[in-house]
């Protein structure tokens, strides 16, 4: 994927991930009974599968439903109404099929759906032979996590092999982080995360907001992390195809403690001091 197209792709991914950040998830338990999902035409709805899945889309919905999948989440947007139609989510690691009955109407829920798995222990025992066929870590964990995250964002998904011990995580971070790189005019947005205990890698979108080129220096970063890697060494001026890149941070502390807390906002008309 080119840097230009990746920058555009990051734009809609970041909007999708955080446009519903204040809504509560609707929990649905997968018990081998198809899950009924309602869509509101024209509104994006996110399905958190918490697994890397491939989506099987019937031809009848090819021009009615937009489907995208990344980092254990599936993004659905209906362009037109349609009756209940079955989608297949296939776990890319163990081949398990999760069935969704999708319907779209002019009004409907928009909050994210989180799939809960009722038989995780049984599933884990069935997956063990598959785990033996996964790619093993061939580098220190921070290096392996960073490489895996970069592949998830930049490489075609069909070329990304599952790696034993690496799982997607839900970040639950603020939609904008201003304390990480305070010395430069860079807008920073969390994208996705993956974990290999006890390490977690966080992928963040960096966008230049200034009319000048910015060289990227990890020494300017503030927070608690063990490794930091920029996808590119510099950012072009705002509005250029090169104004966006990704930063990978590897941490061993809880995600809430990785970043310096955001400053408290001052309400209009508020008083300062005593």
Residue frames relative to the residue before (quaternion, step in Angstrom):
aa qw qx qy qz dx dy dz
X 1.0000 0.0000 0.0000 0.0000 0.00 0.00 0.00
X 0.4291 -0.7088 0.4946 0.2625 3.57 -0.85 0.96
X 0.6310 -0.5351 0.3948 0.3996 3.53 -1.27 0.40
X 0.6192 0.5516 -0.3523 0.4339 3.59 1.05 -0.72
X 0.7169 0.4392 -0.2642 0.4726 3.56 0.73 -1.07
X 0.6190 0.5419 -0.3519 0.4465 3.58 1.05 -0.66
X 0.6303 0.5337 -0.3366 0.4524 3.58 0.99 -0.78
X 0.6585 0.4894 -0.3098 0.4805 3.57 0.96 -0.83
X 0.6422 0.5321 -0.3170 0.4518 3.58 0.98 -0.89
X 0.6436 0.5218 -0.3262 0.4551 3.57 0.97 -0.85
X 0.5964 0.5934 -0.3678 0.3962 3.55 1.03 -0.73
X 0.7481 0.3775 -0.2541 0.4831 3.60 0.75 -0.95
X 0.5817 0.5654 -0.3948 0.4315 3.60 1.09 -0.51
X 0.6730 0.4926 -0.3124 0.4548 3.58 0.85 -0.94
X 0.6439 0.5111 -0.3387 0.4577 3.59 1.00 -0.72
X 0.6588 0.5099 -0.3176 0.4529 3.57 0.95 -0.83
X 0.6777 0.5239 -0.3043 0.4167 3.55 0.88 -0.91
X 0.8273 0.2742 -0.1090 0.4780 3.55 0.94 -0.80
X 0.4757 0.6637 -0.4626 0.3452 3.60 1.17 0.05
X 0.7475 0.3308 -0.2045 0.5385 3.58 1.21 -0.43
X 0.2748 0.8251 -0.4664 0.1619 3.57 1.24 0.35
X 0.7118 0.4485 -0.2755 0.4651 3.59 1.10 -0.52
X 0.5915 0.5792 -0.3732 0.4187 3.61 1.21 -0.04
X 0.4746 -0.6485 0.5157 0.2970 3.54 -1.20 0.62
X 0.4754 -0.6671 0.4932 0.2928 3.56 -1.10 0.70
X 0.3434 -0.6736 0.6064 0.2461 3.55 -1.23 0.58
X 0.2583 -0.7950 0.5347 0.1237 3.58 -0.60 1.15
X 0.0047 -0.7774 0.6285 -0.0237 3.56 -0.95 0.96
X 0.2889 -0.7772 0.5407 0.1417 3.55 -0.82 1.03
X 0.2954 -0.7430 0.5767 0.1676 3.57 -0.83 1.02
X 0.0867 0.7871 -0.5992 0.1179 3.56 -0.56 1.27
X 0.6324 -0.5572 0.2935 0.4510 3.53 1.17 0.83
X 0.5585 0.5062 -0.4118 0.5121 3.55 1.24 0.59
X 0.5301 -0.6559 0.4121 0.3448 3.65 -0.70 0.98
X 0.3458 -0.7372 0.5502 0.1850 3.54 -0.99 0.92
X 0.3178 -0.7576 0.5433 0.1727 3.59 -0.83 1.01
X 0.0422 -0.8019 0.5949 -0.0367 3.56 -0.65 1.18
X 0.1608 -0.7828 0.5960 0.0780 3.58 -0.77 1.05
X 0.1714 -0.7830 0.5936 0.0725 3.55 -1.07 0.84
X 0.3287 -0.6897 0.6103 0.2093 3.50 -1.28 0.58
X 0.4687 -0.6993 0.4523 0.2944 3.60 -0.55 1.13
X 0.8170 0.2327 -0.2069 0.4854 3.53 -0.89 1.03
X 0.6870 0.4395 -0.2745 0.5094 3.59 1.29 -0.13
X 0.4274 -0.6942 0.5225 0.2497 3.56 -0.93 0.94
X 0.0259 -0.7685 0.6387 0.0296 3.58 -1.09 0.73
X 0.2612 -0.7892 0.5449 0.1096 3.55 -0.86 1.04
X 0.1690 -0.7502 0.6331 0.0881 3.55 -1.03 0.90
X 0.1901 -0.7810 0.5864 0.1001 3.59 -0.51 1.17
X 0.1249 -0.8061 0.5772 0.0385 3.57 -0.30 1.27
X 0.2371 -0.8001 0.5070 0.2158 3.58 1.26 -0.52
X 0.6602 0.3639 -0.3200 0.5739 3.55 1.18 0.70
X 0.4895 -0.6093 0.5173 0.3486 3.55 -1.19 0.44
X 0.0256 0.8337 -0.5456 0.0806 3.57 -0.43 1.21
X 0.2980 -0.6812 0.6327 0.2162 3.50 -1.36 0.46
X 0.2995 -0.7754 0.5362 0.1470 3.57 -0.98 0.88
X 0.2177 -0.7599 0.6023 0.1112 3.54 -0.90 1.02
X 0.0670 -0.8241 0.5622 -0.0188 3.57 -0.45 1.26
X 0.3791 -0.7287 0.5130 0.2493 3.64 -0.69 1.00
X 0.6212 -0.5767 0.3757 0.3746 3.60 -1.08 0.67
X 0.6020 0.5975 -0.3646 0.3843 3.61 1.06 -0.64
X 0.7303 0.4032 -0.2325 0.5001 3.60 1.21 -0.45
X 0.3759 0.7765 -0.4587 0.2129 3.58 1.23 -0.03
X 0.7708 0.2995 -0.1799 0.5328 3.60 1.07 -0.66
X 0.6647 0.5048 -0.3004 0.4617 3.58 1.28 0.11
X 0.7943 0.2238 -0.0943 0.5568 3.57 1.15 -0.52
X 0.2101 -0.7470 0.6175 0.1286 3.56 -0.91 0.97
X 0.0520 -0.8021 0.5942 -0.0272 3.56 -0.81 1.08
X 0.0798 0.7648 -0.6365 0.0602 3.54 -0.96 0.95
X 0.1283 -0.7962 0.5903 0.0330 3.56 -1.09 0.75
X 0.1903 0.7669 -0.5923 0.1575 3.55 -0.94 0.95
X 0.8811 0.0737 -0.0428 0.4652 3.53 -1.10 0.81
X 0.7192 -0.4459 0.2612 0.4644 3.60 0.99 0.74
X 0.6770 0.4296 -0.2955 0.5194 3.61 1.26 0.21
X 0.2128 -0.7550 0.6097 0.1134 3.56 -1.14 0.74
X 0.1929 -0.7927 0.5742 0.0687 3.58 -0.83 1.06
X 0.0649 -0.8144 0.5762 -0.0245 3.56 -0.62 1.21
X 0.0769 0.7760 -0.6234 0.0569 3.57 -0.97 0.89
X 0.2500 -0.7821 0.5598 0.1112 3.54 -0.63 1.20
X 0.2975 -0.7549 0.5627 0.1583 3.54 -0.96 0.93
X 0.7794 0.0939 -0.0364 0.6183 3.56 1.25 -0.54
X 0.5886 -0.5476 0.4423 0.3975 3.56 -1.25 0.25
X 0.0941 0.7744 -0.6245 0.0381 3.56 -1.21 0.53
X 0.5335 -0.6340 0.4480 0.3357 3.60 -1.14 0.58
X 0.7446 -0.4022 0.2841 0.4508 3.55 -1.31 0.16
X 0.0483 0.7880 -0.6045 0.1063 3.53 -0.74 1.18
X 0.4088 -0.7550 0.4659 0.2139 3.55 -0.89 0.92
X 0.1305 -0.7454 0.6514 0.0555 3.52 -1.13 0.95
X 0.2586 -0.7477 0.5912 0.1569 3.54 -1.21 0.60
X 0.1143 -0.7408 0.6569 0.0809 3.54 -0.99 0.90
X 0.1000 -0.8083 0.5795 0.0299 3.57 -0.65 1.11
X 0.4197 -0.6889 0.5382 0.2444 3.55 -0.77 1.11
X 0.3727 -0.7675 0.4772 0.2108 3.59 -0.55 1.16
X 0.6563 0.5160 -0.3209 0.4472 3.60 1.21 -0.30
X 0.8354 0.1647 -0.0744 0.5191 3.62 0.81 -0.90
X 0.5302 -0.6745 0.3853 0.3398 3.60 1.29 0.02
X 0.4227 0.7159 -0.4711 0.2948 3.62 1.21 -0.06
X 0.2925 -0.7589 0.5640 0.1429 3.56 -1.04 0.89
X 0.1088 -0.7504 0.6497 0.0536 3.56 -0.99 0.95
X 0.2482 -0.8033 0.5318 0.1012 3.57 -0.75 1.08
X 0.0739 -0.7788 0.6226 0.0163 3.55 -0.96 0.95
X 0.1900 -0.7401 0.6332 0.1237 3.58 -0.99 0.90
X 0.1057 -0.8369 0.5369 -0.0103 3.54 -0.24 1.37
X 0.0253 0.7685 -0.6392 0.0140 3.55 -1.04 0.85
X 0.1673 -0.7925 0.5808 0.0816 3.59 -1.10 0.65
X 0.0009 0.7788 -0.6262 0.0370 3.53 -1.01 0.93
X 0.6604 -0.5221 0.3595 0.4026 3.58 -1.28 0.18
X 0.7510 0.1610 -0.1477 0.6232 3.57 1.27 -0.26
X 0.2626 0.7598 -0.5614 0.1965 3.55 -1.06 0.71
X 0.6722 -0.5002 0.3528 0.4166 3.58 -1.27 0.15
X 0.1983 -0.7878 0.5734 0.1063 3.56 -1.20 0.57
X 0.4939 0.6666 -0.4483 0.3329 3.61 1.20 -0.19
X 0.5988 -0.5796 0.4060 0.3750 3.61 -1.12 0.56
X 0.2909 -0.7198 0.6029 0.1837 3.54 -1.26 0.54
X 0.1243 -0.7787 0.6115 0.0658 3.55 -0.90 0.92
X 0.2922 -0.7667 0.5502 0.1553 3.57 -0.72 1.10
X 0.1614 -0.7667 0.6182 0.0629 3.55 -0.86 1.08
X 0.2649 -0.7750 0.5574 0.1359 3.56 -0.88 0.95
X 0.3496 -0.8006 0.4584 0.1632 3.56 -0.53 1.24
X 0.7852 0.2841 -0.1360 0.5332 3.60 1.13 -0.46
X 0.0353 0.8562 -0.5142 0.0353 3.57 0.85 0.98
X 0.6514 0.5228 -0.3361 0.4353 3.61 0.92 -0.82
X 0.6632 0.4891 -0.3114 0.4733 3.57 0.94 -0.86
X 0.6447 0.5201 -0.3224 0.4581 3.55 0.99 -0.85
X 0.6406 0.5348 -0.3333 0.4388 3.58 0.97 -0.80
X 0.6638 0.4979 -0.3171 0.4592 3.58 0.95 -0.81
X 0.6524 0.4990 -0.3204 0.4719 3.60 1.08 -0.68
X 0.6760 0.5096 -0.2951 0.4431 3.58 1.11 -0.65
X 0.4777 0.7156 -0.4364 0.2633 3.58 1.14 -0.44
X 0.6532 0.4816 -0.3520 0.4663 3.68 0.84 -0.75
X 0.6368 0.5226 -0.3375 0.4554 3.58 1.05 -0.70
X 0.6203 0.5645 -0.3445 0.4219 3.58 0.99 -0.82
X 0.6233 0.5556 -0.3445 0.4291 3.57 1.08 -0.70
X 0.6952 0.4581 -0.2735 0.4817 3.56 1.20 -0.48
X 0.4843 0.6537 -0.4491 0.3692 3.58 1.24 0.03
X 0.5773 -0.5506 0.4693 0.3786 3.52 -1.29 0.38
X 0.3202 -0.7428 0.5561 0.1910 3.58 -0.84 0.94
X 0.6022 -0.5511 0.4294 0.3863 3.55 -1.23 0.49
X 0.1131 -0.8125 0.5712 0.0277 3.57 -0.74 1.08
X 0.7247 0.3100 -0.2065 0.5796 3.57 1.29 0.29
X 0.6728 -0.4393 0.3596 0.4744 3.60 -1.20 0.15
X 0.6504 -0.5721 0.3289 0.3761 3.57 -1.04 0.82
X 0.6632 0.4947 -0.3498 0.4394 3.69 0.76 -0.81
X 0.6532 0.5077 -0.3120 0.4672 3.58 1.01 -0.80
X 0.6706 0.5027 -0.2980 0.4569 3.57 0.92 -0.95
X 0.6536 0.5118 -0.3163 0.4591 3.59 0.97 -0.82
X 0.6567 0.5098 -0.3134 0.4590 3.57 0.92 -0.87
X 0.6574 0.5049 -0.3084 0.4667 3.57 0.93 -0.89
X 0.6536 0.5164 -0.3115 0.4573 3.58 0.96 -0.88
X 0.6527 0.5135 -0.3156 0.4590 3.60 0.94 -0.89
X 0.6523 0.5120 -0.3186 0.4593 3.59 0.93 -0.85
X 0.6435 0.5109 -0.3251 0.4682 3.58 1.00 -0.77
X 0.6369 0.5391 -0.3327 0.4393 3.59 0.98 -0.81
X 0.7407 0.4191 -0.2294 0.4724 3.58 0.99 -0.79
X 0.7906 0.3507 -0.1590 0.4761 3.59 0.97 -0.85
X 0.7280 0.4426 -0.2567 0.4563 3.59 0.92 -0.84
X 0.5808 -0.5362 0.4558 0.4091 3.62 -1.18 0.42
X 0.5452 -0.6623 0.3972 0.3262 3.59 -0.82 0.99
X 0.6219 0.5646 -0.3573 0.4084 3.59 1.04 -0.66
X 0.6881 0.4726 -0.2849 0.4712 3.60 1.20 -0.40
X 0.5962 0.5785 -0.3622 0.4227 3.61 1.27 -0.18
X 0.2292 -0.7880 0.5603 0.1119 3.55 -0.58 1.16
X 0.5008 -0.6294 0.4852 0.3429 3.62 -1.04 0.70
X 0.2121 -0.7691 0.5948 0.0979 3.54 -1.10 0.78
X 0.5145 -0.6647 0.4472 0.3057 3.56 -0.79 1.02
X 0.8294 0.2475 -0.1931 0.4621 3.54 -0.93 0.96
X 0.6524 0.4784 -0.3307 0.4861 3.63 1.21 -0.13
X 0.0251 0.8039 -0.5900 0.0702 3.56 -0.75 1.11
X 0.5122 -0.6267 0.4741 0.3467 3.62 -1.09 0.58
X 0.1380 -0.7713 0.6155 0.0848 3.57 -1.17 0.59
X 0.4031 -0.6682 0.5649 0.2680 3.53 -1.25 0.50
X 0.4017 -0.7821 0.4305 0.2039 3.55 -0.57 1.17
X 0.0617 -0.8204 0.5610 0.0919 3.61 0.90 -0.91
X 0.3811 0.7063 -0.4942 0.3342 3.56 0.90 1.01
X 0.6453 -0.4933 0.3820 0.4408 3.61 -1.20 0.27
X 0.5736 -0.6185 0.4089 0.3482 3.62 -1.09 0.58
X 0.7779 0.1532 -0.1016 0.6009 3.58 1.23 -0.34
X 0.1373 -0.7873 0.5986 0.0547 3.57 -0.94 0.94
X 0.1287 -0.8402 0.5260 0.0280 3.57 -0.44 1.22
X 0.6646 0.5448 -0.2997 0.4144 3.59 1.21 -0.38
X 0.5362 0.6626 -0.3972 0.3400 3.60 1.21 -0.20
X 0.8009 0.0618 0.0085 0.5955 3.59 0.89 -0.93
X 0.0053 0.8798 -0.4754 0.0010 3.61 0.70 1.06
X 0.6204 0.5882 -0.3473 0.3853 3.60 1.16 -0.41
X 0.7583 0.3095 -0.1840 0.5435 3.60 1.22 -0.26
X 0.4991 -0.6593 0.4733 0.3037 3.61 -1.15 0.61
X 0.2867 0.7605 -0.5124 0.2773 3.54 0.47 1.27
X 0.2907 -0.7286 0.5953 0.1737 3.58 -0.89 0.97
X 0.1032 -0.8186 0.5651 -0.0028 3.59 -0.68 1.14
X 0.0148 -0.8060 0.5886 -0.0611 3.55 -0.76 1.14
X 0.4106 -0.6965 0.5203 0.2749 3.66 -0.80 0.90
X 0.2299 -0.7819 0.5681 0.1139 3.57 -1.07 0.79
X 0.7770 -0.2090 0.2175 0.5525 3.57 0.43 -1.24
X 0.1454 -0.7865 0.5922 0.0978 3.53 -1.32 0.20
X 0.1016 -0.7688 0.6289 0.0556 3.53 -1.28 0.55
X 0.2020 -0.8031 0.5553 0.0771 3.57 -1.06 0.73
X 0.0322 0.7020 -0.7112 -0.0187 3.47 -1.33 0.66
X 0.4175 -0.7754 0.4041 0.2473 3.52 -0.01 1.37
X 0.6089 -0.2466 -0.7538 -0.0148 1.54 -1.79 1.83
X 0.5160 0.6634 -0.4060 0.3588 3.62 1.24 0.22
X 0.0903 -0.7541 0.6468 0.0689 3.54 -1.27 0.58
X 0.1883 -0.7515 0.6193 0.1272 3.57 -1.01 0.83
X 0.1548 -0.7741 0.6114 0.0551 3.54 -0.96 0.98
X 0.2053 -0.7609 0.6048 0.1149 3.57 -0.81 1.02
X 0.0394 -0.8089 0.5862 -0.0240 3.57 -0.77 1.08
X 0.3756 -0.7045 0.5557 0.2320 3.54 -1.04 0.82
X 0.1306 -0.7729 0.6187 0.0533 3.56 -0.94 0.98
X 0.0078 0.8015 -0.5970 0.0347 3.59 -0.79 1.02
X 0.4048 -0.7155 0.5256 0.2189 3.52 -0.83 1.07
X 0.1629 -0.7981 0.5740 0.0841 3.60 -0.87 0.95
X 0.6306 0.5383 -0.3244 0.4554 3.60 1.29 0.09
X 0.4902 -0.6511 0.5026 0.2883 3.54 -1.28 0.46
X 0.6382 0.4485 -0.3668 0.5071 3.57 0.81 1.03
X 0.5482 -0.5935 0.4709 0.3543 3.55 -1.24 0.40
X 0.1662 -0.7842 0.5931 0.0749 3.57 -1.02 0.85
X 0.2637 -0.7292 0.6038 0.1849 3.62 -0.68 1.01
X 0.3392 -0.7592 0.5266 0.1770 3.58 -0.95 0.88
X 0.0350 -0.8046 0.5900 -0.0572 3.54 -0.73 1.16
X 0.3951 -0.7447 0.4793 0.2443 3.64 -0.51 1.10
X 0.5717 0.6015 -0.3865 0.4024 3.60 1.18 -0.38
X 0.6352 0.5330 -0.3295 0.4516 3.59 1.23 -0.27
X 0.5508 0.6265 -0.3885 0.3914 3.58 1.28 -0.15
X 0.1450 -0.7827 0.6017 0.0657 3.56 -1.10 0.76
X 0.5064 0.6138 -0.4831 0.3652 3.57 -0.91 0.98
X 0.5162 -0.6207 0.4858 0.3351 3.55 -1.31 -0.16
X 0.3231 0.7203 -0.5519 0.2687 3.57 -0.34 1.26
X 0.4379 -0.7179 0.4887 0.2326 3.54 -1.22 0.52
X 0.7982 0.0619 -0.0408 0.5978 3.61 1.19 -0.30
X 0.0452 -0.7783 0.6262 0.0106 3.56 -1.17 0.68
X 0.0181 0.8039 -0.5912 0.0627 3.58 -0.80 1.04
X 0.2443 -0.7516 0.5967 0.1392 3.57 -0.90 0.99
X 0.4889 -0.6509 0.4894 0.3128 3.58 -1.01 0.79
X 0.7725 0.1067 -0.0603 0.6231 3.58 1.14 -0.68
X 0.5380 -0.6709 0.4214 0.2879 3.57 -1.15 0.56
X 0.7970 0.1288 -0.0624 0.5868 3.60 1.21 -0.26
X 0.3174 -0.7082 0.5963 0.2051 3.51 -1.39 0.30
X 0.3977 -0.6946 0.5438 0.2522 3.55 -0.96 0.86
X 0.6718 -0.4973 0.3456 0.4266 3.58 -1.23 0.31
X 0.6544 -0.5445 0.3486 0.3921 3.57 -1.13 0.65
X 0.7608 0.3370 -0.2816 0.4779 3.52 -0.98 0.90
X 0.6123 0.5304 -0.3554 0.4664 3.58 1.25 -0.21
X 0.6380 -0.5372 0.3719 0.4075 3.62 -1.17 0.37
X 0.7146 0.4503 -0.2490 0.4739 3.61 1.17 -0.50
X 0.4521 0.7281 -0.4394 0.2691 3.63 1.19 0.24
X 0.7300 0.3862 -0.2192 0.5196 3.60 1.26 -0.03
X 0.1089 0.7637 -0.6340 0.0546 3.56 -1.11 0.72
X 0.4399 -0.6740 0.5256 0.2758 3.57 -1.32 -0.17
X 0.1916 -0.7439 0.6318 0.1037 3.52 -1.18 0.77
X 0.1779 -0.7706 0.6050 0.0922 3.56 -0.97 0.92
X 0.0702 -0.7909 0.6079 0.0061 3.57 -0.68 1.13
X 0.1509 -0.7673 0.6178 0.0828 3.57 -0.93 0.92
X 0.0052 -0.8123 0.5804 -0.0573 3.56 -0.75 1.10
X 0.2796 -0.7409 0.5835 0.1801 3.56 -1.29 0.42
X 0.6137 0.5224 -0.3532 0.4752 3.59 1.28 0.02
X 0.6662 -0.4637 0.3672 0.4542 3.64 -1.21 0.25
X 0.6104 -0.6031 0.3661 0.3602 3.55 -1.00 0.83
X 0.6238 0.5532 -0.3468 0.4296 3.59 1.03 -0.70
X 0.7175 0.4334 -0.2456 0.4868 3.58 1.17 -0.55
X 0.4825 0.6876 -0.4311 0.3295 3.59 1.24 -0.12
X 0.7870 0.2894 -0.1290 0.5293 3.55 0.95 -0.90
X 0.5362 -0.5734 0.5035 0.3608 3.55 -1.22 0.53
X 0.5400 -0.6454 0.4159 0.3447 3.64 -0.81 0.92
X 0.5209 -0.6289 0.4813 0.3187 3.52 -1.09 0.76
X 0.5300 -0.6284 0.4501 0.3488 3.62 -1.01 0.72
X 0.5262 -0.6291 0.4680 0.3290 3.56 -1.07 0.76
X 0.4219 -0.7028 0.5112 0.2583 3.56 -0.90 0.93
X 0.3554 -0.7220 0.5582 0.2020 3.54 -1.12 0.75
X 0.3841 -0.7329 0.5137 0.2267 3.56 -0.68 1.07
X 0.5793 -0.5801 0.4284 0.3799 3.61 -1.05 0.67
X 0.8119 0.2379 -0.1909 0.4978 3.55 -0.91 0.93
X 0.4631 0.6925 -0.4430 0.3312 3.56 1.32 -0.02
X 0.4486 -0.6916 0.5060 0.2537 3.52 -1.24 0.52
X 0.2347 -0.7415 0.6111 0.1472 3.53 -1.18 0.60
X 0.8132 0.2388 -0.1772 0.5002 3.52 -1.03 0.79
X 0.6736 -0.5115 0.3574 0.3961 3.55 -1.31 -0.15
